[in-house]
């Protein structure tokens, strides 16, 4: 395939993400560059473990590295620009007299489940002469066995296939422990990594150094494969490699394309049911994955370009260019921290993984902060996230009067493991999770103008509302979503969540025609809000905890009062808090509260959404943009960092970063 691409996208160096998304689909199939340039080091899984992708080019016989740090003796192409959009990352690189554009596209279209669930990314390499002369260009790419094992000592094997005449290279763990392990700092060690291209010229399996150096010096691959398998992924680093049809490149750009895909066979276990990936519906052949990826490429690329442009327009309209860059960087990270499947009854389910934390699956207080992205762009995806919790909480296994925290440890969603699990109330988050679920259920009903999910699970929602009526105004010594800060009694921000949870239940009652209950619960929420203002009052701001004068915290939960139009808290509360926040920022943002100099990215954006004027909004958001550009911690977008140094405190690549879409969600709700 020879394609001409008009390269109209302007690439610049004004935005330097701490890590750059390349191939992003789910918690296992997620590969990033942790450097300024893609040649700075090996590409990595979001955990930091190496998952090496190498891309080399020869221009008139001289070799250049485009991706990866090896062979070290080969000249790295000069980095000229980077653009990170919602679904696409594009690099501009100069290799002698030829400019290369590398486009990494993952079809994570929030409004199209079929494309979102397709585990295939495209790398398009486009070359153009910059000196007016024609030049011969040759291209090479490989992936290592690290893509399909948890640890490099695990053995891998490989195979070559033809799918409709197109060569497909597969590399896989030889042990195939499907859904056999759970945990946080783990990589997949089942299924198969797939590398293919409609432009493939030669293919080979062999030792990384031999194949890469052979191409760099000779422009060729060995005539035969290395047949010594299975063998550990670190034993001479076996790779699946291909070269692409070479071309004479002049002023008109010429492109070649590579497809990187992963067949995970089974994706999630939910309450004992092993659920396959969505693309496998009606298919048992991974060849269908490649066929679908190739058949839909042109449409996918057009859709992604349009989606990226429209989302960028909306984000800039809401918060300006800096806000747009923050949100675009967050987009693929948030979605790729989930796995999308269907239950045995066909219902769509979307499971988050609590990355770089405890590895929990479907954590409610991870879904809650990340929810704005999904509510704003496709509320069906939020329904798919909270449905599994509602199913579990409605079963006899969950015997507590409050909402669960999680469904297990990824990828096994077989019952809560956090705190006391299903055994005791110890170290649970009763007010937190009950408030979260009621708020999300009401926000979903408002966004879809449809309360059917609430109607389906009404008894359990009612139980949580009753619990908040009894326990929510002045919470006991318990954890909240910011559990890294420890237990806290009389938490003022947590109380706000309970009050709004009750108001949200009242709104659901109203939608379901239960007018007397709606009036009773709304009146209770109003009375609690008045009592809150009295108990939390600390003069020119409101306290962290009701019994702790001289303290303060971000009251980010207030945002739902604005978005859902309850009007429970007077404007004076917002005005006092925002003025206090502006006077207590660090270089890189607003601390979470007075106890430490760290913050949470998602909560800053929720807090900024409380502002009705652009000046206050920008004053809170601009330091976050500075953090993204300047943080010395080169990891996928952390949501927990020090506001003075910009250094990561903990967490990375988490789905909660979808919370930066709260300003857009406010616009969607018309508030």
C-alpha positions in Angstrom: 0.0 0.0 0.0 1.4 3.4 -1.0 -0.4 6.3 0.5 0.0 10.1 0.3 -0.8 12.0 3.5 -1.2 15.7 3.7 0.6 16.6 6.9 -1.4 19.5 8.1 -1.0 19.0 11.8 1.3 21.6 13.3 3.8 20.0 15.8 5.5 22.0 18.4 7.7 21.6 21.4 5.6 23.8 23.8 4.0 20.8 25.5 6.2 18.2 27.2 4.2 15.4 28.8 5.9 13.5 31.6 5.2 10.3 29.6 3.8 9.9 26.1 1.0 7.4 25.3 1.8 5.2 22.2 -0.1 1.9 22.3 -3.0 2.2 24.8 -5.9 -0.1 25.2 -6.3 -1.7 28.6 -4.3 -2.2 31.8 -2.1 -4.9 30.2 -1.9 -3.6 26.6 -0.5 -0.1 27.4 2.9 1.1 26.2 4.5 4.5 26.6 7.6 6.6 26.0 9.0 7.9 29.3 11.3 10.4 27.5 11.5 13.7 25.7 12.2 11.8 22.5 11.1 8.3 21.4 14.7 7.3 21.0 15.6 8.2 24.6 15.2 4.7 26.0 13.1 1.6 25.5 9.3 2.0 25.4 7.7 0.8 28.6 4.5 -0.6 30.0 2.8 2.0 32.2 4.3 0.3 35.3 7.8 1.2 34.0 8.6 -2.4 32.9 10.3 -2.5 29.5 8.1 -3.5 26.5 10.5 -2.6 23.8 9.4 -1.4 20.4 12.2 -0.7 17.9 11.7 1.3 14.7 14.7 2.0 12.4 15.0 3.8 9.1 17.7 3.8 6.5 18.0 6.9 4.4 20.3 6.4 1.3 21.9 3.5 3.3 22.5 5.5 6.5 20.7 4.1 9.5 18.7 6.1 12.1 16.8 5.2 15.2 13.2 6.4 15.2 12.0 4.5 18.3 14.1 2.8 21.0 17.6 3.1 22.2 19.2 0.3 20.3 21.4 -0.3 18.4 23.3 2.3 20.5 25.8 2.9 17.6 23.0 4.0 15.3 22.3 7.7 15.1 19.0 8.8 16.7 16.8 10.9 14.5 16.5 14.5 15.7 13.3 15.3 17.6 11.5 18.2 16.0 8.0 18.2 17.5 5.3 16.3 19.4 1.5 16.5 19.3 -0.6 14.5 21.8 -4.3 14.5 20.9 -7.1 12.4 22.5 -6.6 9.3 20.3 -3.4 10.1 18.5 0.3 10.9 19.3 2.4 12.3 16.5 6.2 12.9 16.4 8.2 14.9 13.9 11.7 13.6 13.5 14.5 14.6 11.2 16.8 11.8 9.8 19.4 13.5 7.6 17.5 15.0 4.6 14.3 13.2 5.3 11.6 14.2 7.8 9.5 11.4 9.4 6.1 11.8 11.0 5.2 8.9 13.3 1.6 8.6 14.1 0.5 6.3 16.9 -3.2 5.9 16.8 -5.4 3.9 19.3 -9.1 3.9 18.3 -10.4 4.7 21.7 -13.5 6.5 20.5 -15.7 7.1 23.5 -18.8 7.3 21.3 -18.2 4.0 19.5 -18.0 0.8 21.6 -17.0 -1.4 18.6 -13.9 0.7 17.9 -13.1 1.3 21.5 -13.1 -2.5 22.1 -10.8 -3.3 19.2 -7.3 -4.0 20.7 -5.3 -2.8 17.8 -3.1 0.3 17.4 -1.7 1.7 14.2 1.8 3.1 13.7 2.0 5.1 10.5 5.4 6.3 9.3 5.4 9.1 6.8 8.5 10.3 5.0 9.2 13.5 3.1 12.4 14.9 1.6 13.4 18.3 3.0 16.2 19.2 0.6 14.4 18.9 -2.8 16.1 15.7 -3.8 14.8 12.1 -3.9 16.1 9.7 -1.3 15.8 6.0 -0.8 14.0 5.1 2.5 13.9 1.6 4.1 12.0 0.9 7.3 12.2 -1.8 10.1 10.1 -2.5 13.2 10.1 -5.2 15.9 8.5 -6.0 19.2 10.1 -8.1 22.0 8.8 -11.0 23.9 8.4 -8.6 26.9 5.0 -7.6 25.5 3.5 -11.0 26.4 5.1 -11.9 29.7 5.1 -10.5 33.2 8.8 -11.0 33.8 11.5 -11.5 31.2 12.6 -14.8 32.6 9.4 -16.4 31.4 9.7 -18.4 28.2 8.2 -17.2 24.9 7.5 -18.8 21.5 6.5 -17.5 18.2 4.7 -18.3 15.0 4.0 -16.8 11.6 0.6 -16.7 9.9 -1.0 -15.4 6.7 -4.3 -13.6 7.1 -5.9 -12.9 3.7 -2.4 -12.9 2.2 -0.9 -10.5 4.8 1.9 -11.8 7.1 1.1 -11.8 10.8 3.8 -12.4 13.4 2.7 -13.8 16.8 4.8 -14.0 19.9 3.4 -15.5 23.1 4.1 -16.8 26.5 4.7 -20.6 26.3 2.9 -21.2 29.6 -0.5 -19.5 28.8 -1.7 -18.9 32.4 -5.1 -17.4 31.4 -6.6 -15.3 34.2 -4.4 -17.2 36.6 -3.0 -14.3 38.6 -4.1 -11.0 40.1 -2.3 -8.0 41.4 -1.0 -4.5 40.6 2.6 -4.6 39.3 1.8 -7.4 36.8 1.9 -7.7 33.1 -0.2 -10.2 31.0 1.4 -13.6 30.4 -1.3 -15.2 28.3 -2.7 -14.6 24.8 -0.5 -13.4 22.0 1.1 -10.2 20.7 0.5 -9.6 17.0 2.6 -7.6 14.6 1.5 -7.1 11.0 1.5 -4.7 8.1 -0.1 -4.5 4.7 3.3 -3.0 3.6 5.4 -5.8 5.0 8.4 -6.9 2.7 10.3 -9.4 4.9 9.6 -10.9 8.3 11.8 -12.7 10.8 12.1 -14.0 14.4 15.4 -13.8 16.1 17.7 -12.1 18.6 17.0 -8.4 18.9 20.6 -7.3 18.5 21.3 -9.5 15.4 18.2 -8.4 13.6 18.4 -4.7 14.3 22.1 -4.5 13.6 21.7 -6.5 10.4 19.1 -4.1 9.1 21.1 -1.1 10.1 24.2 -2.3 8.3 22.8 -4.3 5.4 19.1 -3.2 5.1 18.0 -6.8 5.3 16.7 -9.6 7.6 18.1 -13.1 7.8 16.8 -15.6 5.3 15.6 -17.9 8.1 14.1 -17.6 11.6 15.8 -18.4 14.9 14.1 -21.7 15.8 15.5 -22.0 19.3 12.2 -21.8 21.2 10.7 -21.7 23.7 13.2 -19.6 25.5 13.1 -16.9 28.2 12.3 -13.4 26.9 15.7 -12.2 28.2 17.6 -14.9 26.4 19.1 -12.7 23.6 15.8 -10.8 23.6 13.8 -12.6 20.9 11.8 -10.3 18.7 9.2 -10.5 16.0 10.5 -8.2 13.2 9.5 -6.9 9.8 10.8 -4.7 7.1 8.5 -2.5 5.0 8.6 -2.0 1.3 11.2 0.7 0.5 10.4 3.8 -1.5 12.0 6.7 -3.3 10.9 9.7 -1.3 10.7 13.2 -2.6 8.7 16.3 -1.7 5.5 14.3 -1.8 5.1 12.4 1.5 5.0 8.6 1.4 3.6 6.4 4.2 3.8 2.9 5.5 1.7 1.4 8.2 2.2 -1.2 11.0 -0.6 -2.8 13.1 0.1 -3.8 16.7 -2.6 -5.9 18.3 -3.2 -8.2 21.3 -5.4 -11.2 21.6 -6.0 -11.8 25.3 -8.4 -14.8 24.8 -10.3 -14.1 28.1 -10.3 -10.7 29.6 -12.1 -10.6 33.0 -13.6 -13.0 35.5 -16.8 -11.5 37.0 -18.4 -13.4 39.8 -16.9 -16.7 38.5 -17.8 -16.0 34.8 -14.9 -15.8 32.4 -15.7 -13.0 29.9 -14.0 -12.8 26.5 -13.0 -9.6 24.7 -15.8 -8.0 22.8 -14.2 -8.5 19.4 -14.4 -12.3 20.0 -18.2 -12.2 19.9 -19.0 -14.8 17.2 -15.4 -15.5 16.5 -12.7 -17.8 17.9 -10.0 -16.8 15.4 -7.5 -14.1 16.2 -7.2 -13.7 12.4 -10.6 -11.9 12.6 -8.9 -9.3 14.9 -6.4 -8.5 12.2 -9.0 -8.6 9.5 -11.1 -6.1 11.4 -8.2 -3.8 12.1 -7.2 -3.7 8.5 -10.7 -3.4 7.1 -11.6 -0.6 9.4 -8.4 1.4 9.3 -9.4 4.2 6.9 -12.7 4.7 8.6 -11.0 4.6 12.1 -8.4 7.1 11.1 -11.0 9.5 9.7 -13.2 9.1 12.8 -10.2 9.7 15.1 -9.1 12.8 13.3 -12.6 14.2 13.5 -13.1 13.2 17.1 -9.8 14.7 18.2 -10.5 18.0 16.4 -14.0 18.3 17.8 -12.9 17.4 21.4 -10.0 19.9 21.2 -12.5 22.6 20.1 -14.8 21.9 23.0 -12.0 21.8 25.5 -10.5 25.0 24.4 -14.0 26.6 24.4 -14.4 25.6 28.0 -11.0 26.2 29.5 -8.5 27.4 26.9 -5.4 25.8 25.3 -3.7 24.8 28.5 -6.7 23.1 29.9 -7.2 21.3 26.5 -3.7 19.9 26.6 -4.2 18.6 30.1 -7.5 16.9 29.2 -6.1 15.4 25.9 -3.2 13.8 27.7 -5.6 12.3 30.3 -8.0 10.9 27.7 -6.2 7.7 26.6 -4.7 7.1 30.0 -8.1 7.0 31.7 -9.8 4.8 29.1 -6.9 2.4 28.9 -7.0 1.8 32.6 -10.3 -0.1 32.0 -11.3 -3.3 30.2 -14.5 -3.4 28.3 -16.5 -6.7 28.1 -20.1 -8.0 27.9 -21.7 -10.1 30.6 -23.4 -13.4 29.7 -26.7 -11.5 29.3 -25.1 -9.1 26.8 -24.9 -6.1 29.2 -21.9 -3.9 28.7 -19.4 -3.9 31.6 -16.4 -1.7 32.0 -13.9 -2.6 34.8 -11.2 -0.2 36.1 -7.9 -1.3 37.5 -6.5 0.6 40.4 -3.1 1.2 38.8 0.0 1.7 41.0 -2.1 1.4 44.1 -3.4 -1.9 45.3 -4.6 -3.3 41.9 -8.3 -3.5 42.9 -10.8 -3.9 40.2 -14.0 -1.8 39.8 -13.1 0.4 42.8 -16.0 2.8 43.4 -13.8 5.7 44.6 -11.8 5.3 41.4 -14.9 5.3 39.2 -16.2 8.4 41.0 -13.3 10.8 40.4 -12.8 9.5 36.8 -16.5 9.8 35.9 -16.6 13.2 34.3 -14.9 12.0 31.1 -17.5 9.3 30.7 -20.5 11.3 31.7 -19.4 14.0 29.3 -18.6 11.9 26.3 -20.6 8.7 26.6 -22.7 8.0 29.7 -23.3 4.4 28.6 -19.6 3.8 29.6 -20.3 5.1 33.1 -23.3 2.8 33.4 -21.1 -0.1 32.4 -18.7 0.9 35.2 -21.3 1.1 38.0 -23.5 -1.8 36.9 -21.1 -4.5 38.2 -21.1 -2.9 41.7 -24.9 -2.7 41.7 -25.1 -6.4 40.7 -22.7 -7.4 43.4 -24.2 -5.2 46.1 -27.7 -6.6 45.4 -26.5 -10.2 45.9 -26.7 -12.0 49.3 -22.9 -11.9 49.5 -22.9 -8.2 50.3 -24.5 -7.9 53.7 -23.6 -4.4 54.8 -25.9 -1.4 54.7 -23.4 0.7 52.7 -21.9 0.4 49.3 -18.8 -1.8 48.6 -15.4 -0.4 47.8 -14.4 -2.8 45.0 -15.0 -6.2 43.3 -11.7 -7.8 43.8 -8.2 -7.6 42.4 -7.7 -7.1 38.7 -8.5 -9.1 36.5 -10.6 -11.1 38.9 -13.9 -9.4 39.9 -15.1 -12.0 42.3 -15.8 -10.0 45.5 -14.5 -7.2 47.6 -10.9 -7.5 48.9 -10.2 -4.0 50.4 -10.4 -3.5 54.1 -12.5 -6.1 55.8 -13.6 -7.5 52.5 -16.8 -9.4 52.9 -15.9 -10.3 56.5 -16.0 -7.2 58.6 -16.6 -3.4 58.5 -13.0 -2.7 59.4 -11.3 -0.2 57.2 -14.2 0.2 54.8 -15.4 3.5 53.3 -19.1 3.5 54.2 -20.0 7.2 53.7 -17.6 7.6 50.8 -18.8 4.7 48.6 -22.5 5.1 49.4 -22.3 8.8 48.5 -20.3 8.1 45.4 -22.8 5.5 44.1 -25.9 7.7 44.7 -24.3 10.7 43.1 -23.2 8.7 40.1 -26.6 7.1 39.7 -28.4 10.4 39.8 -25.8 12.1 37.4 -26.2 9.2 35.0 -30.0 9.5 35.1 -29.8 13.3 34.4 -27.3 12.9 31.6 -29.3 10.1 29.9 -32.7 11.5 30.9 -33.5 8.0 31.9 -33.7 6.6 35.5 -34.0 2.9 34.4 -30.7 1.8 36.0 -31.9 3.3 39.3 -35.2 1.6 38.9 -33.5 -1.8 38.3 -31.5 -1.5 41.5 -33.8 0.6 43.6 -33.7 -1.4 46.9 -30.0 -1.2 47.3 -29.9 2.6 46.4 -32.6 3.1 49.0 -30.6 1.3 51.6 -27.5 3.5 50.9 -29.6 6.7 51.2 -31.0 5.6 54.5 -27.5 4.9 55.7 -26.4 8.4 54.7 -29.3 9.9 56.5 -28.2 8.3 59.7 -24.4 8.5 59.4 -23.5 11.1 56.8 -23.7 14.6 58.3 -20.9 14.1 60.8 -19.0 11.0 59.7 -17.3 8.8 62.2 -13.5 8.1 62.1 -13.3 6.4 58.7 -11.5 6.4 55.4 -12.5 8.4 52.4 -11.2 8.2 48.8 -8.1 10.1 49.9 -7.2 7.1 52.0 -3.5 7.7 51.7 -4.0 10.6 54.2 -5.4 8.1 56.8 -8.6 8.0 58.9 -10.3 11.2 59.7 -13.4 11.8 61.9 -15.8 14.7 61.3 -14.5 15.2 57.7 -16.2 18.3 56.3 -15.7 17.4 52.6 -16.9 13.8 53.2 -20.0 15.3 54.9 -20.7 17.3 51.7 -20.6 14.1 49.7 -23.2 12.5 52.0 -25.5 15.6 51.8 -25.3 15.6 48.0 -25.8 11.8 48.0 -29.1 12.3 49.8 -30.1 15.1 47.4 -29.3 12.8 44.5 -31.5 10.1 45.9 -34.3 12.7 46.2 -33.7 13.5 42.5 -34.0 9.9 41.6 -37.2 9.6 43.6 -38.6 12.5 41.7 -37.7 10.9 38.4 -39.4 7.7 39.4 -42.6 9.5 40.5 -42.0 9.0 44.2 -42.8 12.7 45.1 -43.3 12.3 48.8 -40.0 10.5 49.3 -38.3 13.1 47.0 -39.6 16.0 49.1 -38.6 14.3 52.4 -35.0 13.5 51.3 -34.5 16.9 49.7 -35.6 18.7 52.8 -33.3 16.5 54.9 -30.4 17.5 52.6 -31.2 21.2 52.8 -31.3 21.0 56.6 -28.0 19.1 56.7 -26.4 21.7 54.4 -27.4 24.5 56.8 -26.0 22.6 59.7 -22.8 21.9 57.7 -22.2 25.6 57.2 -22.4 26.2 60.9 -20.2 23.3 61.9 -17.5 23.9 59.3 -17.3 27.7 59.6 -13.8 28.9 60.3 -14.2 32.6 59.6 -12.8 33.2 56.1 -13.0 29.6 55.0 -14.4 26.2 56.0 -12.5 23.5 58.0 -11.0 20.2 57.1 -12.8 18.6 60.0 -15.6 20.0 62.1 -13.7 19.7 65.4 -10.4 21.2 64.0 -10.3 25.0 63.9 -7.5 26.5 61.8 -7.6 23.7 59.2 -8.8 23.7 55.6 -9.3 21.4 52.7 -10.4 21.4 49.1 -14.2 21.0 49.0 -14.3 19.4 45.6 -17.4 17.5 46.3 -19.4 20.7 46.2 -19.2 20.6 42.4 -22.3 18.4 42.1 -24.4 21.0 43.9 -23.6 23.2 40.9 -23.9 20.6 38.1 -27.1 19.1 39.3 -28.6 22.5 40.3 -29.6 21.7 43.9 -28.6 25.0 45.4 -28.1 23.5 48.8 -25.0 25.5 49.6 -25.1 29.4 49.4 -22.8 31.3 47.1 -20.9 32.5 50.2 -19.5 29.0 50.7 -18.0 29.0 47.2 -16.7 32.6 47.4 -15.0 32.0 50.7 -13.4 28.7 49.7 -12.2 30.0 46.3 -10.6 33.1 47.8 -8.8 30.9 50.4 -7.6 28.5 47.7 -6.1 31.3 45.6 -4.0 32.4 48.6 -2.7 29.0 49.4 -1.4 27.5 46.2 2.1 26.1 45.6 4.1 26.5 42.4 2.3 23.5 40.8 -1.1 23.7 42.3 -3.4 23.7 45.3 -2.6 21.3 48.2 -5.3 18.8 49.0 -5.5 20.2 52.5 -3.4 21.8 55.3 -1.8 18.5 56.4 0.7 18.1 53.6 2.1 19.8 50.5 0.8 17.2 48.1 -2.3 17.4 45.9 -4.5 15.4 43.6 -4.8 16.5 39.9 -8.4 15.3 39.5 -9.6 17.2 42.6 -7.9 20.5 41.5 -9.9 20.4 38.3 -13.1 19.7 40.2 -12.3 22.6 42.6 -11.5 24.9 39.6 -15.0 24.0 38.2 -16.5 25.7 41.2 -15.4 29.0 39.8 -17.9 31.0 37.7 -15.2 33.3 36.3 -12.4 32.4 33.9 -9.7 34.3 35.9 -10.2 32.2 39.0 -10.4 29.0 36.9 -7.2 29.8 35.1 -5.4 30.6 38.3 -6.2 27.1 39.6 -5.6 25.2 36.3 -2.4 26.9 35.0 -0.2 25.5 37.8 -1.3 22.0 36.8 -0.3 22.7 33.2 3.1 23.8 34.5 3.4 20.6 36.5 2.7 18.5 33.4 5.3 20.4 31.5 8.0 20.5 34.2 7.6 17.5 36.5 10.9 15.7 37.0 8.9 12.5 37.5 8.8 10.9 34.0 5.8 8.6 34.4 2.3 8.4 32.9 0.3 11.4 34.3 0.3 11.0 38.1 -2.7 12.3 40.0 -0.7 12.6 43.3 2.3 15.0 43.4 4.1 17.6 45.5 2.9 21.1 44.7 6.3 22.7 45.4 8.6 20.3 43.6 6.3 18.8 41.0 7.6 15.4 42.0 5.4 12.3 42.0 4.3 11.2 45.5 2.6 8.0 44.3 0.2 6.6 41.7 0.6 6.8 37.9 -1.4 5.9 34.9 -4.7 5.9 36.9 -8.2 6.1 35.5 -9.1 8.9 38.0 -7.3 11.3 35.7 -10.6 11.3 33.7 -11.7 13.7 36.5 -10.0 16.6 34.6 -13.1 16.5 32.3 -15.2 18.0 35.1 -15.1 21.5 33.5 -16.4 20.1 30.2 -19.1 18.2 32.1 -20.3 21.4 33.7 -20.7 22.8 30.2 -22.6 19.6 29.1 -25.0 20.0 32.0 -25.5 23.7 31.0 -24.3 25.1 34.4 
